[in-house]
């Protein structure tokens, strides 16, 4: 699954266009490498999102099979790393 779609499907970012914009501005990296919106996400990848004043890291646990998942199932797909 593409990184922009993954971020939207797992409810990390609210819209896919926001994810694409952040990726184009090099604010999101996978395993320490800045990537394009078309980058494929794999299980075990570490996604880092840099916001204005802080950053968050997530570990990919599972790839969603459907277009959307319930918000209470988010922890099955990603785990926030502190």
NORWOZI-V450369 format. One record per pair of residues at least 24 apart in sequence whose C-alpha atoms are under 10 Angstrom apart, sorted by the first residue. I is the first residue (numbers start at 0). GAP is how many residues later the second one is. Records with the same first field share a line. If there is no record, write none. Layout:
I=GAP  GAP
//
This chain:
0=37  38  39  40  41  62  63  64
1=34  35  36  37  38  39  40
2=25  26  27  32  33  34  35  36  37  38  39  44
3=24  32  33  34  35  36  37
4=32  33  35  36  62  63
5=34  35  54  57  58  61  62  71
6=34  40  71
7=59  60  61
8=54  55  56  57  58  59  60  61  62  65  68
9=53  54  57  58  59  60  61  63  64  65  66  67  68
10=57  58  59  60  61  62  63  67
11=37  46  59  62  66
12=36
18=30
21=27  28  29
22=26
25=24
26=24  25  28
27=27  28  29
28=28
29=27  28  29
30=26  28
42=34  35
43=34
44=33
45=32  33  34  35
46=31  33  34
47=32  33
54=27
55=24  25  26
56=24  25
57=24
//
